[in-house]
Amino acid sequence: VFNAKTAELLSHHQVEIQQKFPKEGWVEQDPKEILKSVHECVERTCEKLQQLNIDITNIKAIGVSNQRETTVVWDKTTGEPLYNAVVWLDLRTQSTVERLLKRIPGNNKAFFKLRTGLPLSTYFSAVKLRWLLDNVEEIRQAVDDGRAMFGTIDSWLIWSLTGGKNGGVHCTDVTNASRTMLFNIHSLEWDPELCQFFDIPMEILPKVRSSSEIYGLMKICPSLKSGALTGVPISGCLGDQSAALVGQMCFQDGQAKNTYGTGCFLLCNTGQKSVFSEHGLLTTIAYKLGRDKPVCYALEGSVAIAGAVVRWLRDNLGILKTSEEIEKLAAEVGTSYGCYFVPAFSGLYAPYWEPSARGIICGLTQFTNKNHIAFAALEAVCFQTREILDAMNKDCGMPLSQLQVDGGMTNNKILMQLQSDILCIPVVKPSMPETTALGAAMAAGAAEGVGIWSLNPGDLTAVTCERFEPQINPEESELRYARWKKAVMKSMDWETSEAPSNGSGK
């Protein structure tokens, strides 16, 4: 919850959502758990506001921000999900992608890029939806009966919060639609030819709206004990990376931000023109802040594994007890001692788009210990960011003079210093790292009919920032980066699309 005059954070609540890994390369979440976490966050935050003597009837608008591409299909008559949400970094659709590629002239991954801004990849919603239609009988049946609804997480939440099976609004915004591979980023409409290519029935798709308008009103929900926020308009919707761009006030052409979450996402605002990358970046919709407002585009570099590598060291290897501990471990050694970690757990995203890559740790000696591996994991996040920043500088022709950063991992000072050292430019972090939430709040508050604030630069007080300046010489930085690139090459072509052996040779 943010103060409408100053954009200052008043209160917040967070709940970690469980990831499920039913098979190797599969990543799922329970849509009902996601919805429940939203209810719990609303409930707890309202309680915290009351403890601060802030009247919750002062809340004038609600914004939604979500992880993009994650795909949900639900039954509009019962309101129940028909399968778990298939998460953006899930890899089960690799064989679906290969099958679809065979139908494209010259097996060209970039065939739809001019229309969608995206290469054909496991990452985007259309291939996840195709897999669900091919493999889940309940979903096929619901589509045949006219009961199925498809959406990314924003659609599932808005539909559920505005009444669900009792009149819920089935919509999405342009930023989320632009990540499905079914959307024409120029006409701003679902593309009939793309839907035909993926064989997806258009009637299950949500209506596409701008990122800042009233979609519907919050309905009383039985699981919300206090009935908090009933009747408040839901009036902002932005995919998480677009929300962070807005929250960082990157409204000028050429301004960029990098968000460190599960993955890492560097977005550069290209204004009202869509720029197509020659270096493996995506063209995506940055925002459209009102029905009659122009659409703005961005170039995006996506890294699949950033914060997730810390989670992996914690949950899979048990090197860390808590995610925060990585900073302490890395600080004790201050170097990776020649150890390099390429966390290509879901293949490599930008700038390679190489699904066959797998994670490797190399350069190990008898001297290497868990502290060096922790340090190498943080360095990996920074090297991956450098790769996409290099690609962006080539595409934009205007090298960034500093990098604006946000997201949970930016609380790690060692990571931020390393990032500045590896990029050889200053890294600037706002004192309030939850810029994704702020961006969604800004879009909600600026909607026509709400009008709490206008989004003209200068209307919102500038956020205070912390700066990290490079502290090592550029030669050393280049040397480490060159070794990292060598390690990346070793991670390539690891996996073939045949099913992995279960060790029994079957």
C-alpha positions in Angstrom: 0.0 0.0 0.0 1.4 3.3 -1.1 0.7 6.9 -0.1 -1.0 8.6 -3.1 0.7 12.0 -2.5 4.3 10.8 -2.0 4.4 7.2 -3.4 5.9 6.2 -0.1 5.4 2.6 1.1 2.9 2.5 4.0 2.6 -1.2 4.6 3.0 -4.6 2.9 2.8 -8.3 3.4 4.5 -11.2 1.5 3.8 -14.9 1.2 6.2 -17.3 -0.5 4.4 -19.5 -3.0 5.4 -23.1 -3.3 6.9 -24.3 -6.6 6.2 -27.9 -7.6 8.6 -29.9 -9.7 6.6 -33.1 -10.7 9.2 -34.2 -13.3 12.6 -33.0 -14.4 12.2 -29.6 -16.1 8.6 -29.2 -15.1 7.6 -26.2 -12.9 4.1 -25.8 -11.6 2.2 -23.7 -9.0 -1.3 -24.2 -7.6 -3.6 -21.4 -8.9 -5.7 -21.6 -5.8 -2.7 -21.2 -3.6 -1.7 -18.1 -5.6 -5.2 -16.7 -5.1 -5.1 -17.6 -1.4 -1.8 -15.8 -1.0 -3.4 -12.7 -2.5 -6.3 -12.9 -0.1 -3.9 -13.4 2.8 -1.7 -10.4 1.7 -4.8 -8.2 1.5 -6.1 -9.3 4.9 -2.7 -9.0 6.7 -1.9 -5.6 5.1 -5.3 -4.2 6.0 -4.7 -5.4 9.6 -1.2 -3.7 9.6 -2.8 -0.4 8.3 -5.4 -0.5 11.1 -2.6 -0.9 13.7 -1.0 2.2 12.1 -4.4 4.0 12.5 -4.8 4.3 8.8 -8.4 3.9 7.7 -8.6 1.2 5.0 -11.6 3.0 3.4 -9.0 5.4 2.2 -7.8 2.8 -0.3 -9.0 4.1 -3.7 -7.6 1.7 -6.2 -6.0 -1.7 -6.6 -3.3 -2.7 -9.1 -2.3 -6.2 -10.1 1.2 -7.3 -11.1 2.1 -10.8 -11.9 4.8 -13.2 -13.2 4.2 -13.3 -16.9 3.8 -16.2 -19.4 2.6 -18.6 -16.6 -0.5 -20.3 -17.9 -3.7 -21.2 -16.2 -6.9 -22.8 -17.6 -10.0 -22.9 -15.4 -13.7 -23.8 -15.6 -15.9 -20.8 -15.7 -18.9 -22.7 -14.3 -17.2 -24.0 -11.2 -14.5 -21.4 -10.9 -11.9 -24.3 -10.4 -8.6 -24.5 -12.1 -8.5 -27.5 -14.5 -4.7 -28.1 -14.0 -1.8 -26.5 -12.1 -0.4 -23.3 -13.4 2.4 -24.1 -15.8 5.2 -21.6 -14.8 7.1 -19.4 -17.2 10.4 -21.3 -16.9 8.8 -24.8 -17.3 10.6 -26.9 -20.0 8.0 -29.6 -20.7 7.0 -27.9 -24.0 10.4 -28.5 -25.7 9.0 -31.3 -27.9 5.9 -29.1 -28.6 8.3 -26.4 -29.8 10.2 -28.8 -32.0 7.0 -30.2 -33.5 5.8 -26.6 -34.3 9.2 -25.6 -35.7 8.8 -28.4 -38.4 5.7 -26.5 -39.7 7.7 -23.3 -40.2 9.6 -22.6 -43.4 13.3 -23.3 -42.7 12.6 -24.2 -39.1 13.0 -20.5 -38.4 12.5 -19.7 -34.6 12.2 -16.0 -35.5 9.4 -16.5 -38.0 6.7 -14.7 -36.0 9.1 -12.1 -34.5 7.9 -9.2 -36.5 4.3 -9.7 -35.3 4.9 -10.8 -31.7 8.4 -9.6 -30.9 9.2 -13.1 -29.7 11.1 -16.2 -30.9 9.4 -19.6 -30.7 10.4 -20.9 -27.3 9.2 -22.9 -24.3 9.0 -19.6 -22.5 5.8 -18.2 -23.9 2.2 -19.0 -23.1 1.0 -20.3 -26.5 3.2 -23.4 -26.4 2.2 -24.1 -22.7 -1.5 -23.8 -23.7 -0.9 -26.1 -26.7 0.7 -28.7 -24.3 -2.3 -28.5 -21.9 -4.8 -28.9 -24.8 -2.8 -31.9 -26.0 -2.2 -33.6 -22.7 -5.0 -32.8 -20.2 -8.3 -34.5 -21.0 -10.3 -32.3 -18.5 -9.1 -29.2 -20.4 -9.9 -30.6 -23.8 -13.4 -31.6 -22.6 -14.0 -28.1 -21.0 -13.0 -26.4 -24.3 -15.4 -28.7 -26.2 -18.2 -27.8 -23.7 -17.5 -24.1 -23.8 -16.5 -24.0 -20.1 -12.8 -23.3 -20.4 -11.1 -19.9 -19.8 -7.4 -19.3 -20.4 -5.4 -16.6 -18.8 -2.0 -15.6 -17.4 -1.9 -15.1 -13.6 -3.3 -11.5 -13.9 -6.4 -12.8 -15.7 -7.0 -15.6 -13.1 -6.7 -13.1 -10.3 -8.8 -10.3 -11.8 -11.5 -12.8 -12.8 -11.5 -14.4 -9.3 -11.4 -11.0 -7.4 -14.2 -9.5 -9.4 -16.7 -12.3 -8.7 -15.3 -15.4 -10.3 -18.1 -17.7 -11.6 -20.6 -15.0 -10.5 -19.8 -12.4 -13.1 -16.0 -12.2 -12.9 -14.3 -10.1 -15.5 -12.2 -12.1 -18.0 -9.5 -9.7 -19.2 -5.8 -9.1 -19.4 -3.7 -6.1 -20.3 -1.5 -5.4 -23.4 1.8 -6.1 -21.5 0.7 -9.6 -20.5 -0.9 -10.3 -23.8 2.3 -9.5 -25.6 4.0 -12.5 -23.8 1.6 -15.1 -25.1 2.8 -15.3 -28.7 -0.8 -15.0 -29.8 -0.9 -11.2 -29.8 0.0 -8.8 -32.5 2.0 -6.1 -30.8 1.2 -3.5 -33.5 -2.6 -3.9 -34.0 -2.9 -4.7 -30.2 -5.3 -7.6 -30.9 -5.3 -11.4 -30.7 -4.0 -12.6 -34.0 -6.3 -15.1 -35.8 -3.4 -16.5 -37.9 -1.3 -17.2 -34.8 -4.2 -18.8 -33.0 -4.7 -21.0 -36.0 -1.0 -21.9 -36.2 -1.1 -23.0 -32.5 -4.6 -24.4 -32.9 -6.0 -22.4 -30.0 -9.7 -21.5 -29.9 -10.0 -17.7 -29.7 -13.2 -17.9 -27.5 -11.1 -19.0 -24.5 -8.9 -15.9 -24.6 -9.4 -12.9 -22.3 -10.4 -9.5 -23.5 -7.3 -7.3 -23.9 -7.4 -3.9 -22.2 -4.9 -1.1 -21.5 -2.7 -1.3 -18.4 -4.5 1.6 -16.6 -8.4 1.6 -16.6 -11.1 0.3 -14.3 -11.6 -3.5 -15.1 -14.1 -4.2 -12.4 -14.7 -3.8 -8.6 -13.4 -6.0 -5.9 -16.2 -8.4 -4.7 -16.8 -9.8 -1.3 -14.9 -13.0 -1.1 -15.9 -15.7 1.5 -12.3 -16.3 2.4 -11.7 -12.6 3.1 -13.0 -12.5 6.7 -13.1 -8.7 6.9 -14.6 -8.1 3.5 -11.7 -5.7 3.2 -11.6 -3.6 0.0 -15.0 -4.7 -1.3 -16.2 -2.3 -4.0 -12.7 -0.8 -4.6 -11.9 -0.6 -8.3 -9.2 -2.9 -9.8 -7.7 -0.4 -12.2 -4.1 -1.2 -12.9 -2.6 -4.3 -14.5 1.0 -4.8 -15.6 3.2 -7.8 -16.1 5.9 -7.7 -13.4 8.7 -6.4 -15.6 6.6 -3.6 -17.1 5.4 -2.7 -13.6 9.0 -2.4 -12.4 9.8 -0.2 -15.5 6.9 2.1 -14.5 7.8 2.0 -10.8 11.4 3.0 -11.7 9.9 6.0 -13.6 11.6 4.9 -16.8 9.2 6.9 -19.0 11.9 8.4 -21.3 13.1 6.7 -24.5 16.4 4.9 -23.6 15.9 4.6 -19.8 16.4 1.0 -18.6 16.0 -1.0 -15.4 17.1 -4.5 -14.3 14.9 -6.5 -11.9 16.5 -9.3 -9.9 13.8 -11.8 -9.0 13.5 -15.5 -9.7 15.0 -14.6 -13.1 16.7 -11.3 -14.2 14.9 -9.0 -16.6 16.5 -5.9 -18.2 14.1 -3.6 -20.0 14.9 -0.6 -22.0 12.1 1.8 -23.0 12.1 2.4 -26.8 9.1 4.8 -26.7 6.4 4.6 -29.3 8.5 2.6 -31.8 9.0 -1.1 -31.6 12.7 -1.9 -32.0 13.7 -5.3 -33.3 16.9 -6.9 -31.8 19.7 -8.2 -33.9 21.2 -9.7 -30.7 18.8 -12.1 -29.1 16.6 -9.6 -27.2 12.8 -9.6 -27.2 10.5 -6.7 -28.3 7.7 -6.3 -25.9 5.0 -3.9 -24.8 6.3 -1.7 -22.0 2.9 -0.2 -21.0 -0.2 1.6 -22.3 -1.3 3.8 -19.5 -4.9 4.4 -20.4 -7.4 3.5 -23.1 -6.6 6.6 -25.2 -3.0 6.8 -24.4 -0.2 5.6 -26.8 1.4 2.2 -26.4 5.1 2.2 -25.5 7.5 -0.6 -26.3 10.6 -2.0 -24.7 13.6 -4.2 -25.6 14.0 -6.9 -23.1 16.7 -9.3 -22.1 15.5 -12.2 -20.0 17.7 -14.5 -17.8 15.8 -17.5 -16.5 17.8 -18.1 -13.3 18.8 -15.4 -10.9 17.2 -15.6 -7.4 16.3 -19.2 -8.2 20.0 -20.1 -8.0 20.0 -19.0 -4.4 16.8 -21.0 -3.7 18.6 -24.0 -5.4 21.7 -23.7 -3.1 19.3 -23.5 -0.2 16.7 -26.2 -1.0 18.6 -28.7 -3.2 22.2 -28.5 -1.9 21.5 -27.3 1.7 24.5 -25.0 1.5 22.4 -22.1 2.9 19.8 -22.2 5.6 18.2 -19.0 4.5 18.5 -17.1 1.2 20.0 -14.1 3.0 22.9 -16.2 4.2 24.5 -16.2 0.7 25.8 -12.7 1.2 27.7 -13.7 4.4 29.2 -16.8 2.8 30.3 -14.8 -0.3 31.8 -12.0 1.9 34.0 -14.5 3.8 36.0 -15.2 0.7 35.5 -12.2 -1.5 36.3 -14.2 -4.7 35.1 -17.3 -6.5 38.8 -18.5 -6.7 38.4 -19.3 -10.4 35.1 -21.2 -9.9 32.4 -20.4 -12.5 28.7 -21.3 -12.2 26.4 -21.3 -15.2 22.9 -21.8 -13.8 21.3 -22.9 -17.1 18.7 -25.1 -15.2 16.0 -24.2 -17.8 18.4 -23.8 -20.8 19.7 -20.4 -21.6 17.4 -17.5 -22.4 18.7 -14.2 -23.9 20.9 -13.6 -25.8 21.4 -17.4 -26.7 17.9 -18.9 -26.7 19.5 -22.3 -26.3 17.2 -24.9 -24.7 19.8 -27.6 -24.8 22.1 -25.9 -22.2 22.2 -27.2 -18.7 23.7 -25.9 -15.5 27.5 -26.4 -14.8 30.0 -25.5 -12.1 33.5 -25.5 -13.4 37.0 -24.5 -12.5 36.9 -26.5 -9.3 40.0 -27.4 -7.3 40.6 -29.1 -4.0 40.7 -25.6 -2.5 37.1 -24.8 -3.6 34.5 -24.7 -0.8 30.9 -23.7 -0.4 31.8 -20.1 0.0 33.4 -20.0 -3.4 30.4 -21.6 -4.9 28.1 -19.1 -3.2 30.3 -16.3 -4.6 30.3 -17.8 -8.1 26.4 -18.0 -7.9 26.2 -14.3 -7.3 28.8 -13.6 -10.0 26.7 -15.7 -12.4 23.7 -13.3 -12.0 26.0 -10.4 -12.8 27.7 -12.0 -15.8 24.3 -12.9 -17.2 23.2 -9.3 -16.8 26.3 -8.1 -18.5 25.5 -10.3 -21.5 22.1 -8.8 -22.0 23.4 -5.3 -21.4 26.0 -5.8 -24.1 23.3 -7.0 -26.5 21.1 -4.0 -25.6 23.9 -1.5 -26.1 24.5 -2.9 -29.6 20.8 -2.8 -30.5 20.2 0.7 -29.1 23.5 2.2 -30.2 23.5 4.2 -27.0 25.5 2.6 -24.2 23.9 2.9 -20.8 25.8 5.2 -18.5 24.3 3.6 -15.3 21.9 0.7 -14.5 18.8 1.2 -12.4 18.0 -1.9 -10.4 15.2 -3.3 -8.3 13.8 -6.6 -6.9 14.4 -8.6 -3.8 18.0 -9.6 -4.5 19.1 -5.9 -4.7 19.2 -6.0 -0.8 22.4 -8.0 -1.2 25.2 -5.4 -1.2 27.9 -7.8 -2.4 25.7 -8.6 -5.4 25.2 -4.9 -6.2 28.9 -4.1 -5.9 29.8 -7.1 -8.1 27.3 -6.0 -10.6 28.9 -2.6 -10.9 32.4 -4.1 -11.1 31.4 -6.5 -13.9 29.5 -3.9 -15.9 32.1 -1.1 -15.3 29.3 1.4 -14.8 27.5 2.6 -11.6 24.5 0.7 -10.3 21.7 2.7 -8.8 19.2 1.2 -6.4 16.1 2.9 -5.0 15.7 2.7 -1.2 12.4 0.9 -1.7 13.2 -2.2 -3.8 9.5 -3.3 -4.4 9.2 -1.1 -7.5 7.0 -3.8 -9.2 4.3 -3.2 -6.6 4.7 0.6 -7.0 4.4 0.4 -10.8 1.1 -1.5 -10.4 -0.1 1.0 -7.9 0.8 3.9 -10.1 -1.1 2.4 -13.1 -4.1 1.8 -10.8 -4.1 5.3 -9.3 -3.7 7.0 -12.7 -6.7 5.3 -14.3 -9.6 7.4 -15.7 -12.3 7.5 -13.0 -9.7 7.1 -10.2 -7.3 9.9 -10.9 -5.3 9.8 -7.7 -2.1 10.9 -9.5 -0.9 11.7 -13.0 2.2 10.0 -14.2 4.0 13.1 -15.5 7.6 12.9 -14.5 8.1 15.2 -11.6 4.6 14.7 -10.1 5.8 12.0 -7.9 8.7 12.8 -5.6 11.9 11.2 -6.6 12.8 8.1 -4.7 16.0 8.2 -2.7 18.7 5.9 -4.1 21.9 4.1 -3.2 24.8 4.1 -5.7 27.4 1.5 -6.2 30.5 2.6 -8.3 32.9 0.1 -10.0 35.9 -0.7 -7.7 38.0 -3.0 -9.9 40.0 -2.1 -13.0 38.3 -2.8 -16.3 41.0 -5.3 -17.4 40.2 -7.6 -14.5 36.5 -7.3 -15.2 37.1 -8.2 -18.9 39.3 -11.2 -18.0 36.6 -12.6 -15.6 33.9 -12.0 -18.2 35.9 -13.8 -20.9 36.3 -16.9 -18.6 32.6 -16.8 -17.9 31.8 -16.9 -21.6 34.1 -19.9 -21.9 32.1 -21.6 -19.2 28.8 -20.8 -21.0 30.1 -22.5 -24.2 30.7 -25.6 -22.1 27.1 -25.7 -20.8 25.7 -25.8 -24.4 24.3 -28.8 -26.3 24.1 -30.8 -23.1 20.6 -32.1 -23.4 18.9 -33.7 -26.4 15.2 -33.7 -26.7 14.9 -37.5 -26.1 13.5 -38.3 -22.7 16.2 -38.4 -20.0 17.3 -41.8 -18.9 16.1 -42.8 -15.4 19.4 -44.5 -14.8 18.1 -48.0 -15.4 18.9 -47.8 -19.1 15.2 -48.0 -19.9 
